[in-house]
Structures are given as structure tokens and as C-alpha cells.
Amino acid sequence: MNAALLSTLDKHAPENTKTRKPNKHIIRNADVINARRQRRRAERKFKKSPSVQNKLELNNTKKFLKFTVNKSRDNFYESKFEQYESDPKQTFRLVNRLLGCDTRKVYPSHEEPASLANDFENYYDEKISTIIQ
């Protein structure tokens, strides 16, 4: 039964991988800043004298920076999930943000809601009049 269910689920809803865009405010801490400095130092050293040892050092610092950024991001989101543990609405909002399903409504800038409504009315009146003509 489980095998049939899993095969059907895999057929109709295959697993997708999502890439996360780095959020600058999440990964700003002392460890990340020091790792970036080390990477930049290794880049300059390799550019000055491109030897095999300098190349290995550069690759190691890149890997260390990637590890540090991922660890920092994971810690950030773990703390957010712990913070929203008792609030399902905030938890699902965070999950949707992580999955890229952010559905915030963005309206045009306005000073009064009535003026915004009038702008929408005028826009659609013009659209309909051009369609009729």
C-alpha cells in the first residue's frame, strides 16, 4: 500500500529542489565576516603568486566560507522556527517565505485609499472604453 502511494505521489508530484537566495541580514555575524576576510586574503595571495599551495588555500577558504554562511543561515532559521513554535500562522508564513511562495500584496503608492480606488476606476474605465472602440 505504501509503495503504491509513494509511486503515485512521485509520479504526480515529483520532488523539486529549491535554491535559496542569500539574505544579507541573516548572514551578518562575526564568523562570516572573518571567513570573508580570510577568503579575500587568500584571493589576493593567489593573484599575487598563483602557486598550487595558494590555490589549495583559496579553495579551502571558499569551502569554509560556504560552510560558515550555511551554518549561520541554518541557525537563524532554527531560532525563527523555535520562536514561532506556538504560532502556526507565523510558522507557515516562514515556510512559504523559504519556499519562495511569498504572496504579499503590493499596491501602488497612495496617500488616501479613496484616491487609489478612483485611480483604479479611471484605469479600468479607460480600458473598457478602448476595447469598445
Backbone torsions as a table, in degrees:
resi	resn	phi	psi	omega
1	MET	NA	-47.3	-179.7
2	ASN	-65.2	-38.5	-179.5
3	ALA	-64.5	-41.6	179.1
4	ALA	-65.6	-41.6	179.1
5	LEU	-64.2	-44.4	179.5
6	LEU	-65.2	-40.0	179.4
7	SER	-67.1	-38.9	177.0
8	THR	-65.4	-42.5	179.3
9	LEU	-64.0	-42.8	178.3
10	ASP	-64.6	-33.4	-179.5
11	LYS	-71.4	-45.0	-173.8
12	HIS	-91.8	-23.5	179.8
13	ALA	-139.4	74.7	-177.9
14	PRO	-65.5	154.1	-179.5
15	GLU	-70.7	131.0	179.0
16	ASN	-112.9	146.1	174.7
17	THR	-101.8	140.8	179.0
18	LYS	-114.5	141.7	174.3
19	THR	-100.3	139.9	-179.3
20	ARG	-98.1	136.6	173.5
21	LYS	-85.1	135.6	-178.1
22	PRO	-68.6	130.4	175.2
23	ASN	-94.0	122.5	-172.9
24	LYS	-62.3	-38.3	-176.2
25	HIS	-71.5	-21.7	-178.6
26	ILE	-76.5	-39.6	-170.4
27	ILE	-98.6	19.5	178.1
28	ARG	-95.6	95.8	170.2
29	ASN	-145.8	175.1	-172.7
30	ALA	-64.2	-38.9	-179.1
31	ASP	-63.2	-43.6	-178.7
32	VAL	-67.2	-42.2	-179.9
33	ILE	-62.9	-42.7	177.9
34	ASN	-65.9	-38.8	178.7
35	ALA	-65.6	-37.7	176.7
36	ARG	-65.8	-39.3	177.4
37	ARG	-63.4	-42.7	178.5
38	GLN	-62.8	-42.1	179.4
39	ARG	-63.3	-44.9	-179.6
40	ARG	-64.1	-38.3	177.4
41	ARG	-62.4	-42.6	178.9
42	ALA	-67.3	-36.0	177.1
43	GLU	-62.4	-45.2	-179.9
44	ARG	-65.1	-39.3	179.5
45	LYS	-64.7	-41.5	179.6
46	PHE	-69.2	-37.2	179.0
47	LYS	-66.3	-35.8	-179.5
48	LYS	-70.6	-43.6	178.2
49	SER	-142.0	96.8	-175.5
50	PRO	-76.4	80.5	177.1
51	SER	-102.6	169.6	-179.9
52	VAL	-64.9	-41.0	-179.7
53	GLN	-64.0	-43.4	178.4
54	ASN	-65.2	-35.4	177.5
55	LYS	-64.9	-42.8	177.5
56	LEU	-64.0	-41.2	178.1
57	GLU	-62.2	-41.7	178.4
58	LEU	-63.1	-45.6	179.2
59	ASN	-62.5	-39.7	178.8
60	ASN	-65.6	-40.2	179.1
61	THR	-69.4	-33.5	176.1
62	LYS	-64.3	-44.3	179.1
63	LYS	-63.4	-41.5	179.7
64	PHE	-64.4	-40.6	178.0
65	LEU	-63.0	-44.5	179.4
66	LYS	-61.0	-43.2	178.1
67	PHE	-62.0	-44.5	-178.1
68	THR	-65.2	-42.4	179.1
69	VAL	-64.7	-44.9	179.5
70	ASN	-63.4	-40.5	178.4
71	LYS	-63.9	-42.0	179.2
72	SER	-63.7	-43.8	179.3
73	ARG	-64.5	-43.2	179.0
74	ASP	-62.0	-43.2	178.4
75	ASN	-62.5	-40.0	179.1
76	PHE	-60.7	-49.5	-177.3
77	TYR	-71.8	-31.6	174.5
78	GLU	-62.2	-42.9	179.2
79	SER	-66.7	-35.5	177.1
80	LYS	-64.9	-43.7	179.0
81	PHE	-64.9	-37.6	176.2
82	GLU	-65.8	-37.5	179.8
83	GLN	-65.8	-38.3	-177.5
84	TYR	-97.8	18.6	-175.1
85	GLU	-58.1	-37.9	-177.1
86	SER	-93.7	0.5	-178.0
87	ASP	-119.7	96.1	-176.6
88	PRO	-62.3	-32.3	-179.0
89	LYS	-63.6	-46.8	178.9
90	GLN	-67.4	-35.7	178.5
91	THR	-62.6	-47.4	179.8
92	PHE	-68.1	-32.1	175.8
93	ARG	-63.6	-41.0	177.9
94	LEU	-66.6	-42.0	178.3
95	VAL	-62.2	-44.7	179.0
96	ASN	-62.9	-37.0	177.6
97	ARG	-65.8	-39.9	178.7
98	LEU	-67.4	-33.7	-178.7
99	LEU	-86.7	-2.6	178.9
100	GLY	81.8	21.9	-179.2
101	CYS	-103.1	34.9	-177.2
102	ASP	-69.7	118.8	-174.8
103	THR	-115.9	45.0	176.4
104	ARG	-72.3	139.5	179.2
105	LYS	-89.8	127.3	-179.6
106	VAL	-112.8	117.4	179.5
107	TYR	-102.9	157.8	175.9
108	PRO	-62.4	155.0	180.0
109	SER	-67.8	142.6	-179.2
110	HIS	-157.3	157.3	177.3
111	GLU	-96.1	-35.2	179.4
112	GLU	-128.6	142.3	176.9
113	PRO	-61.7	-32.3	-179.7
114	ALA	-66.2	-38.9	179.2
115	SER	-68.4	-35.7	176.2
116	LEU	-64.3	-43.3	178.5
117	ALA	-63.1	-40.7	178.5
118	ASN	-65.6	-37.7	176.9
119	ASP	-62.9	-43.0	177.0
120	PHE	-62.3	-42.9	-179.9
121	GLU	-60.3	-47.6	-179.5
122	ASN	-63.1	-39.9	-179.9
123	TYR	-61.4	-49.3	-177.7
124	TYR	-72.0	-30.8	173.8
125	ASP	-62.0	-43.6	178.3
126	GLU	-65.0	-40.2	178.1
127	LYS	-60.9	-47.0	-178.2
128	ILE	-65.6	-40.8	-179.6
129	SER	-65.4	-36.0	177.7
130	THR	-72.2	-31.0	177.4
131	ILE	-69.8	-40.8	-178.7
132	ILE	-67.4	-36.6	-178.2
133	GLN	-71.5	NA	NA
